[in-house]
Amino acid sequence: MLQAGLNFVEDEINGVSLGQPQTLHKDRHLLAINCGNACGKRCAVASVKDRCLKYCGICCSSCQCVPPGTYGNKNACPCYRDLKNAKGKPKCP
């Protein structure tokens, strides 16, 4: 679908939708995703929501993707899955 010079597509990995549309500019370069919305969905049921949003935002800005759902599904976004904190534990919620 073409809309005002932008082409909206939905990324899929192994046939599983990431659940967040990516935007292609008319010259075919990906624009940044809306990390606030993506992390809001990811952290919707987190017990410590502010911490979840903080780290999800850091990971999203680095990786430009957030796994679908509120838990798990990290294989849909390998960069997000593989980021580690200083102690070697997963950084991203």
Buried (B, 14 or more C-beta within 10 A) or exposed (E): EEEEEEEEEEBEBEEEEBBBEBBBEEEEEEEEBBBEEBBBBBBEEBEEEEEBBBBBBBBBEBBBBBBBBBEEBBEBBEBBBEBEEEEEEBBBB
